[in-house]
Structures are given as C-alpha cells and as structure tokens.
Amino acid sequence: MPGLSDAQRHAIHDMALAARQLLMEETAAQLEGRYGVHTDGTVEPEERLPHLAEDAAAREDYRRILAYLKAEEEKGRARKEAIAHLIKETAFTWLNRLAAFKMMESRKLIRETVGRGSDSNAFKFYLADPAHKEDYERYRRGEVDAAYRNFILWQCGQVARELKVLFDPDTLPGRLFPRPRALRALLDLLNDEALAPAWQAEETVGWIYQYFAEEEKAAVFDRLYNRKQKVHPADVAPATQLFTPHWIVRFLVHNTLGRLWLAMHPDSRLREQLDYFVPPAEPPALAPPRPAREITLLDPACGTMHFGLVAFDLFYEMYKEELERAGEPGWPEIPSVTDEEEIPAAILAHNLYGIDIDLRSVQLAALVLYLKAKAYNPKARITESNLAVANVYPLDGKRLSRFLALFREDRPVLERALRALWRRLEDAEWLGSLLRLEWEIADLVAAERSRYQKAPLFAGIAGEFEREAAEEEYWAILEAKIIQALDEFARQVGADDPGQTFFTGEAVRGLRLLHLLLKRYDVVVTNPPYMARRNMSKDLADLVADEYPEGKGDLYATFILRCLELTEEHGYVGMITQQSFMFISSYEKLRQSLMGQAVVETMAHTGPRAFDEISGEKVNTTAFVLRRETETLRRESHRGVYFRLVHQPDSESKRRAFEEALAAWKARVQ
C-alpha cells in the first residue's frame, strides 16, 4: 500500500497533538478531583476523600496510585515527576487504544466500537447480550455514558486476550478512563473525515508515536542546545525516535533477509519480488537451507517495528513458497506449517524479535504486528510475540534474600550471580540492547570457576578423568541454572507484587529482555539512536566507554558493534546510521574491528536530508548491509556494491536515484 500523503500526515500530526493535550488535561483533572492527587506532588489522605468509602473501584484505584508513587520514590524519582509520568502514560495509552479500535474497525476485525461513539454497532450488540444485563438497564435509565464506558473496558479485555501489552486491563493507566466529556471530544478528533485514509495505513501507528513525543523531543533539544544540559535516561527515547523512510527499510530488509533466503534457495521465485535486492558483484556464497520457521530477525532498537512490518511480508512469502515447494530438491521435506492460514501466527512466534527502551514503542510495535497478522488471516490466533522492553524496575534486596532462602544447593554461587546480574539490569534503562548480559553471565561463571580452582568441587570423586568430567559438567550447566533462577525470581515478583504491574509487568519484561539478548539471529536490522558523546550525561558516556571503547563517540557506533555480536556466523546486519564512522580518525579501531569480522554486501550512501523531518547538513547518513565472515581470504577479496546518493536534495529524489542506479546495475550483471 502506498505511504501516507503529506496532507494525511499533517492530519495525524494535528490530531495527535490535540489528543495529547486533551487527555493530559483530563487525566490531571481526574487525578486531582477524584483521587486527591495533585500535579505539585501532594496527595490527600484517604480519610479526606469520603467518596472513596462508597466507591470500591475508586478506592482500589487510589491505593494503586499510592503504591505506584511509593515504588517510584524507591527508584529515586520525585513524586511530582512520577505523577507527570503517570499523566503522560495514561494519555498515551488511551489515545492508542482508541486509535487501535479505529484501525481494527477499518479492517473489519471488530464491529464498530468508536466510529459513532455510543451509537456504534458493537455497543448495541453488547447491550443485547444477556451477560450485560446491568449495562442494558443503565442504558434504559439514561446512564448511557456509564454503560458505554463499561463496554469500552470490556472491548479492551477482549482484545487483550491477544494484545495484552497495550490493552492489559490491570494496568494503572487502563483504570484511569477518560470521563464522558473528554471521551466525546477525543472521539470527535479520531472520527474526523480527514483521518479516514490513515486508519488503513500501517505506518499511522508510527506517526502517532512520533508526533505524540514531539513536545518531549523539543524539550530535550532545548535543554541540550540552548541550556547546554546533557541527555538523561528518560530523554533517550524521545530524542532519538525517527521514522525511517520506507524505501530505506525495504533496501535493508531485501538485502539481508531476502539475500539470506536466496543464498539458501538460489532457485527461489521470490527473487522477482525483491525489487530492492542488489545482485552481488561476484558469485554469492550459498547457505545450507533451513526451514522458514528457524530463520530469525531482530530489531534491537525497534521503535514501532517499521522494519518488522516489511520483514513480515517477506517472511510470509518465504513460508508460502516453502509450503508450495516442500519435497523438491533443495527444499525441506516437511514445510514449517501445514496450511497457509498458520503462517501469520508462526511469524510472530518464531521469526520476528524486537527490543526497545521505551514501553510506548513496544506497545505500538505489538499493535502493528497484530494488525499485520490479522490482515493476512483475520482468524489467526495470536498467542506469542517476541518483543521486550529494556527499561526494567530494580527489585529490592529483601525480596531477593527471601527468594534465595529457597535454594540449598549452589546457593552461594547463585546469590552472588543473581545480585550482580540484577544490579546490572538497572543499566538497561540507559543501554537497552547494548547491555551485554550474556557477557555478564559468562564472566560470573568464569569468576566462580576461578574461585573454586584452589578447592576442587569434586575432590571426593575417584579418578582424575572422572573428577575433571564432573567439574566440566557442573560449570557447563551453571549458566543455565543462573538464568532459570533469575527467571523464576522475576516471575514470583511479577505475580505477587502489584507494584510491578503499573504499566505491564516490568519484572517479567526484564526477563524477556534477558532471553532475547542470549539468542543469536540470522538477521539484525535497525535504525539505531544517534547521540554524540558530547551530548550524553557523564553516567551514560562512562557506561558506553566502558562497554564499547571503539564506538564511544556516538550511540549509533556502539550499535554497529552490538548488532554484529547479536548476529549468527554468516548472518546479515542491515542499518542506517550516521556516515562519520567511515571517515574520521577516532573510529579507526571501529573500522578495523568491522573489517576483521564482516564484509560489506551493499551500501547506499545517502548523505544529508535522507529523512524528511531533518533539514540541513547536520545528519549525514548511510544505509549498509554487512555479512559476518570468518574466513580472512573471503573478507579481503570481497567486493561490495555501492550507491552514491549524497547530492540529491531530499529522500524522495534519493529513492528515485537509487532505483535508477539499481536498474543500471542489474542490467550490467544479469
């Protein structure tokens, strides 16, 4: 489907800003008027709010708010800041829930829910159901707003069965439902005719996210450039979020995931559909074929999963071709799925992975992948996804001590490991995918092994060979024990502590992050955050320098190194980054590191103005595809294919120039 027009993006922009203002004012007013929670950080005691005694739901909300504020204070966040955070997250949650309903309505995935407010068809069906007799009676008594509110919450619960990360009914923002006047005003914004085409476009979700954060981004840059302040953890996401042009996404996905598929299946018919695929300058190295369900792709700074949407379409065609050609020479005897209808759910369960430091991004990434899967099969049952939020709450030592008391065997080892790991997880707020948790675990195991070298663990076992074998086995499984223990700890805390479920189960999400970082992927693609060292706070700059000295000059450079680490041998990395790593002397060691690990398959040197939202010469970019290569001779003799697009004045003209150059290259080599 063609992208949104400038006029349509402008309509989304105006709607998102108006909805943000409306919902933030509504949430602040509701917190103050109903719960005695003021934006200056003061909170009225329960005894001064007599209506809570008569309203069990409001009383529960009030106590959850207090628990949230206490948890935030334990994190070191001032109460005033915590309230401001809750207001923004509540506004964002309800804007995106109702926008999601609009998108689902337009695709006929649900009956009309918000299109005509309380006159919507789904509400009428809801009232006609005997299970909702009480709301029907409210409706008959003229309490339409109350009944419609209950219906919207019910509809959220229905969708949450498959899309819990955005529609989880137990989250605190989800309980702070807009009151009738604000809800009607919000629906008027969403139902504006100018927005009608946008609800059919997948990219609308990404634009809503970017425009909602526009004010925060402007504030970050004001502090950075006008007040000369450094960037703090909460600033990283809004300061670095940028919508990647669709043609660049296609270029990177077609030349990573598509290239891998063609290396496995040189006779694949998909070659004709990969219109941005760059044929290699030399005969390509073939790869042993594997089932489609075993091929993995990660976006380690996924935002709203723009790369994942393009990859989804390609994965779908890969599964479909495998299904059609199973049993032929070079193809699996048994396909990954038995029926085409199974493909959408299989892609989400097995192929696509994403990590981001921002919960908002992950909520919307889950939404767009859900919509994509349902577009292929409206009846698809979405039960799994592989998205993780890197920003996790630290857990206090008392809980950890109680948990460790359950262990007898290996307790000293596990205690040292778990305490060290949990402290390290706190840095995920800054580093996200850059956090080398797999290195941390390996280092912990090595340290424990060194500790016991002078006092062998298995001195009582007869025979030197038997003792060595037993010790090797012990250290081999210790890493798995550490991960299992951490996993169980997080699940217990997430299950019994409401303080961990304000926005959607922080502890459990932290463990999903661990599991994703322990994997290696066939393809890693991303548009990473760009942030120069001079703009980082001292804490962030020190962390980056300690972890990635060759790339410490900018976050994007550290991501190049990290993406290669997360990639399987002979796997592919596709990125668009600043161009400076190719030229300046401070990145010489980074270039040497890359040349010692990988080859450049293709590059589109886009230069300035590759992004419509960035004018001038400040951001100069390049889009490139690397393949990990262990053989020195292959690396040194490899020839890549390069496109110079630095002189075109905007993203659209760069796209046209690339397509013309690609056509000429294909004519030359084919």
N, C-alpha and C positions, 0 to 999 in steps of 0.2 A: 504494500500500500504506500502511495507517495506520502512524503512528510507533510507536516502542517505548514500552511502558508504563514507569511508574516502577520497578516490580519488575525488569523486564528491564534497564533502565539500571543499576540497583543491582547486578545480577549481573555486568554488563560491568565496572562500576567495581571490584568486588572481584577479579574475575579479572585485570584489567589491572594492579592494584597488586601482587597476589601474583606474577604472572608477571614483572613488572619486578624485584621483589626476588630472585626465584629466579634469573633469568637474569643479573642483575648479579653476584650472588654466584658463580654458576657461571663466568662469564667471567673474573672476577678470580682465582678459584682456578686456572682453566686457564692463564691468562697466567703466573701465578707458578709453578705446578707443572710445566708442560711447557716454558715458554719462558724462565723466569727473569726475568720482567718483573714488578716489584713495584709496588704502588699508591703507595708513597712516592717513586717516580720512579727507583729504582735498577734497573739491568739487568745481569744476569750475562753475562760474555763467553762467546762460543760454546765456547771450549775447556773451560769449566767445566760444559758440558752435553753429556756424551759421547753421550747417546742421539740427539742430532741427527745425528751422523755416520752412524748406522744407519737414519735415517728421512728420506728425501729430501723428503717433503712437509712434515714438521715443520721441517726446515732451511730450506726456502723460506719457510714462514710466519714463522719467526724473522727472516729477513733482510728480509722485507716490513715487519714490525713496526719494525725498526730504521730502515728507510727512512722510514716514516711519522713516527716520533719525530723524526728529523732534519729532515724537512720542516716539522713543527710548530714546532720550535725556531727554524728560519729565519723563521717567521711571527711569532715573538716569544712563543709560548706555552710555558710551563714544562713540563718533561717530566711532572711529576706531573699537571698539568691535562690534558695530551694523553692520558695513559693513562686518566684518568677519562672523557674524551670517548669514547675507543675502547670502553670498557666499556659506556657508555650506548648508543652507536650499535649495538653488537653485540647487546645485549639487545633493543633496539627492532626491529632487522632481523629477528631470529629469531621474536620474538613475531608480527610482522606477516606474515612468510612463512607461518607455520603457521596463523595466523588466516585468511589468504587461501586456503589449501588447504581450510579448513573451509567457507568461503563458496563456493568452486568446487565442492566435493563436494555441498553442499546444492542447487546449481543444475544438477547433473549435467554440469558442464563437464569434470570429470576423474573418473576412478574413485576410489573411496575410498582416500585416501592416509594420513590421520592419524586417521580416525574410530575405528579399533580398533588403532592402533599397528602393530606388526609382524604383526598378523593381518588387516590391511587388504587388500582385494581387489587394489588396484593393485600392491602389493608382490608378491603371488603371481603376477600376470601378468608382472611384471618378472623374477622368478626363472625363469619358464618360458621366457623368451626366450633362445635360444642365444647372443645377443650378450652376455648377462650370466652366462655360464657360471661365471666365477670367483666371483661372489657366490652363485651357487647352491651351489657347493662349500663356501663358507664357511658358508652356512646349514645344509647337511647335517652339517658338522663341529660344529655348535652355536654358531658365531660369528654368531648372529642379529643382535646389535646392530651389528656391523660391516657386515653386508650391508644392514641397514635404513638405516644412515647413508648408505651409498653410493646407495641407492635415493632417499632424500630429496634428496640433492645432484643426482642425475640428474633428478628431477622438477623441481627448481628450474631446471635447464638447459633443460628442455622448455618451461616457462612463459616463461623469459627470452627465447625467440625473439620473443615479442610484448610482454613486460612487463619489459624489461631493467632499468629504473630501480630496481625493488625486488628482482628475482631475479638480477641480474648475478652470475654465478659467479666473476668475477675480483676482486670487492671483498674487502677485508681482513675485514670482519665476516662475510662469507659463508664464509670459510675457518675461522672460529672456531666450529665446530659444537658445540652442547651435547653433553656426554658422556651415556652411556646413562641414568644415574640421574636427571639433571636433565631429560633429554628425556622420560622417562616421567612425571615429576612435572608437566611442562608440558602434556603431552597429557591428563593427568587433569583439569587445570584447564580446558582447551579443550573437553573432551568432557563436561563437566558438563551434565546434562539441563536445568538451569535456563537454560542459554545456547542451547538448541536453536532457539528462535524468532529469536534475534538473528542467526544466520548467514544468514537470509533477508532481513534488512533492510539496505539500502544504508547507512543512517546509522550502523550499528555501527562502521564504519571510523573515522568522525569522533569517535565517543565514545571508542574505544580511544586515539586520538591525544590527546584532551583529558585523559583520566584518566591516561595514562602520564606526561604532563607535569605532573600535579597537584603532585607534590613540588617540582619545579623552580619552578613558579609560586608556591607558598607561600614558597619560599626567597627569590624575588625580592621579594615583598611584605614579607617580614620585613626584608630589607635596606633596602627603600625607606621603610617607615613606622616601624619600630622602631629601626633603626640609622641612619636618615637618610642612607643612601647613595644614589647616583644609579644609573640604569639603564645597563648596558653592552651592547655588541653582542650577546653571547650570550644576554642576558636578554630581548631584544625579542620573540622568537617565543613562548616560554612565558608571558611576562607578558601578551601581548595576544591569544592564541588564545582564541576564544569561539565556541561553536556557535550559529549563527543560527537562531532559531525558523523552522520550516518554512513557516508561513503568511506570514511576512515575506518569505522568499525568493520564494515564489510571487507575492506582491504586486509585488515589484520586477521579476521576470522577465516576468510577464504584461504589465506596463505599460511595459516597454522593448522587449524582443524581440517580444512579441505585438503591441504598439502599432505597431511598425515594419512588421510583416507586414500588419496591417490597413490601414496607410497605403498600402502597395503594392498590396494586393488588398482593396478595400472589400467585395467580394462573397465573401470567404473564409468557408468553413463553420467555420473554427476559432474564430470569434467565440464560438460557443456553448460551446466547451471552455475558454475563458479565464475561469474563474469569478471570478477576482480582478481582471479588467480593469475599469478605471474609465472609463466613457464620458466624453468631453471635454465641457466646458461650452459649447463653440462648435464650429462645423463644422471638422473637422480638415484640416490641410494634407496633400494627397496626395503620395506619393513615387513616382517612376518605378519600375516593377517591375524586379527583378533576379533572376537565378537563385538558388535557395536556397544553392547551394554558395559563392556570393560574399558571403554575409552573415556577418559576424564578430562574435564576442562575447569580451571579455576580462574576467577577474577578476584585477586587479593585486595582490591580497593573498589568494590563492585558498584557503589552508588546505587542507582535504581536498576542495575543489571542490563544496561543497554547492550553490552557485549553478549550477555546471556541470551537475549531475545534473538539476535542474529544467529548465534550458535544453535539455538533451539530448532530453528527452521532447517539448518543443515543436518543436525542430528536426526531430525525426523526423516529426512530423505535418505540418510545412511541406514537407519533401521528398515525403512521401506525397501530399499534396494537389496539389503541383506535378506529380507523376507522373501523377495521375489527370486533371488539367485542362490539360495541355500542349496548345497549339494553340488554346485558346479565347481570345476577345478579352481582352486584359489579362494573359495568361499566356504564358510562353516557348513558342516553337515546339518547342524540344527541351528535355526535362527534364534536370535535373542528373545524374540516374542513370537507367540503363535498366531497373533491376529493384529492387524493394523490399529485397532482401537486401543490396544495396550500400550502403544508407543508413547503418548504424552506423559502418562504417569511414570513409565520406565525412565524417560529422560530426566525427570525431576528426582527420581530415586537414585539413579546410578551415574549420571553423566555430568550434571551441572553443579558447580560449587561456587560459593561467594562469601567473602568476608568484608566487613566494613566496621569502622569505629563508631558509626552513627546508627542508633536504633531506628531513626526515621527512615534512613536509606534502606535498611533491611526489611522494614515493614512494607515499603513500596516495592522493593525487589520481589518479595514474596507475592505481592498482588499482581505484578505484571507477568510473572511466570505462571501464576494461576490462570490469569486471563488467556495467556498464550496456549496453555494446555487445553483449556476449555474451548478455545477457538477450533482446535483440531478435533476434539471429541467432547461435546457438552456433557456426556455421561461419564467422563473419566472420573475416577475416584482418586483424589489427591490425598495420599496418606503420608508422604515423606517429602522433605526438602533438605537441602544441604547448604543452608545459609547460616552464618554465625555473626553475632555482634561481638566485637573485640573489647568493648568497654564494659568491664565487669566490676561489681562491687567487691571490695575486700571484705573478708569474713573475719570475725574476731577470734582471738586465740582461745577463748573459753570453749567455744563450740568445737574447735579442732582438738583440744585436750580431751573433751568428753568422747569424741569420736575415736581418738587413738586408744582410749582405755579399752575399747572393744577388741583390740589386737593383742595377742600374746606373742606369737611367732613373728619375728622380724620387726617388732615394734620400734626399737631404737633406730633402725635403718629407715623405716617408713616415716617416723616422726621427723627426723632430720630432713628427709626428702620433701615431705609434704609442706613443712613450714617454709622451706626455702622456695618451693615452687609457688606457694600461694602468695608469698611476698613478691615474687617475680610477676605474677599475673596482674598485680596492680599497675605495672608499666604498660600493660596492654592499652590503657586509656590513651597513652601517647603513641605507642608504636604499632598497634594493630597487628597486621600480618608480618611486620618487621620483627616481632618478638620471636626469637629463636628458641621456642620451648623445647623442641626436640634436642637441641644442643644442651639445654639446661639439664634435661633428664640424663642424657649420656654423660655429662660432666659429673652429675651427682652419683651415678653408678660407678664411674671411674674413681671418684673420691672415696666412696665406701670400700671399693676393692683395695685401694691403696691402704686404707685404714686397717684392713684385716690381713695384709700381707705378712706382718710380723707375728700374727696369731692366727694360723690357718683355721678356717671354719670347720674342716673335716679331718682334723688330726686323728680321730679315732678310727677312721676307715683304713683297713689293711691294704697295703699295696700302693705304690706311688702313682701308678697309672689310674687306679680306681679313685684315689683322692683327687687327682687333677680333673678327672672327668666329672666327679660330683661337684667340684667347685666351679668348673666352667658352666655346668648346667644351672647352678644357683644364680650366677651373675647374669646368665642369659635370660632368665625369667624374672629377675628383679625389676627390670624396666616395666614389664607387663604388670607386675604387682603394684608398682607405684601408680601407674595410670588407672588400674582398676580401683585402687583405694581412693584416689582423688575423685574419680567418677562417682563412687558410692557416697563419699563425703558430700559432694555438691548436690547429689540427688536428695539426700536426707535433709540438708539445709533448705533446699528449694521447696521441699514438700511440707516442712513443718514451720517455716518462718515466713509469715506474710510480708515481712519487710523486704523479702527478696522477689516479690511479685508485683511491685508497684507498676512497672511498665512492661513486664513479661518475663519473669523467672530468670533474673540476672545470673544466678549461680549456674544453672543448667546451661545457659547460653555460653558461659565461660568454658564449660567442659566441651561443648560442641566446637568451640574455637580450638581447643587442645587437639581434638581428634582430627580436625581439618589440617592443622599445621603438622601433624605427624605423617600425613599422606604425601605422596609424590604424584604429580599429574602429568599426563601426556601433553597437555597444552595449558599454558598460563598466558592470559591476555588481560590487559588493563590500561587505563589512563590514570596513572598514579598521581598523588598530590605533588604539586610543585611548591617548594618553600625553601628559600635560600637560608643558609646557616645564620647569616647576619640578622634574620628576622625571627629566629627561634629564641625562646626563653633559654636561660642557661641550663635548666634541667633537661629540656629536650635536646639541646645541642650536645650536652655531655653524653646523654644516652646514645644518640646517633653516632657520635665519635667513637664511643667505646665499642659499639656493636659493628659498625661499618666504617672503619677509618678511610678506606679508599673512596667512599661515596659521601663523606660527611658534609660536603659543600652544599648539598641540596637533598631534600627528601626523595625527589624523583630518582636520583642516582643510587640511593640505597635500595630503592625498589627494583632497579635493574638487577643488582646483585642478588636480591632476595628471590626474584622471580626465577632466575636461573637455578637457585638452590631448590626451589619447590618443583622443579621440572625433572621428569624422568630422563635417563640417558637416552639420547637421540630424540628427545621431545622438543617442542617448539615454544618459544616465547614471542608474543606479539605486543608491542607497546607503542604509544605515542608519548614522547617526553620532550623536554627542552633539548635543544641541539648542543648545548655547551659541553657535554661530556665528550663530544667527538673532537674538540679543538683545544681547549685550554689546558695549560700545563698542570694545574692542580688535580686533573683527572687522569694523569698519565698512568698511575698504578691501576686505576679502574679499567682503563683501556687494555692494559696488559693482562689483567685478570679475565676480561671478556675474551680476548684473543686466545687465551690459554684454555678456554672451556667451550667455545662456541664459534660458529660461522654465521655470517650474515647471508640469509637467503635472499632478502629483498629489502629495499628501503625507499620510502617516498619522503624526500627532504622538503618538508612543507614550508619551512621558514616562518615569517611573520604572517599574522592575520589568517591563520588556519581555522580559528574559532570566530564565529560571527560576533560573539559577545565581547571579544577582546580586540581593541583597535590599536594602531600604532605598532612600534617595533619592539616592544618590551618582551613579549613572549614569542620566541622563535623555536619552532617545534620540528620534530622529525618522527615519522612513523616507520617502524622497522620490525623485521621478523628474524629471530635468531634460532638456530638449531644447535642443541648441545652435541658436541662431537669430541669423543675421547681420543681418536687417533690423530697424532700430530701431523702426519703427512696429509691426511684429508683436510685438516684445518688450513694448513699452509698453502695447499694447491687449490683451494676452493675459490670459485668466482661467484659473486652475488650479482643481482640485477638492481640498478639504482635509477631513481627518477628525481630530477631536479625541478622543484616546483616553488622556488623561493621568490620569483619575480611577479607571480600572479597576485592581483590586488585583494582577493577575498577567497573564502572557502569554496564557493561555487565555481569560480574560474579555475581554481586549483583542481577541483574534481574533473572539469572538462579537459584540462591539460593532461591530467593523469590518464584519463580514458583514451585520449588520442595517442599518447606515448605508448600505452599498453597495447593498443591495436597495432601500432607500428612494430613493436617488439614481437608480438605474436606472429605477424606476417613474416618477420625475419627468421624466426627459429622453427616455425612449423611447416 
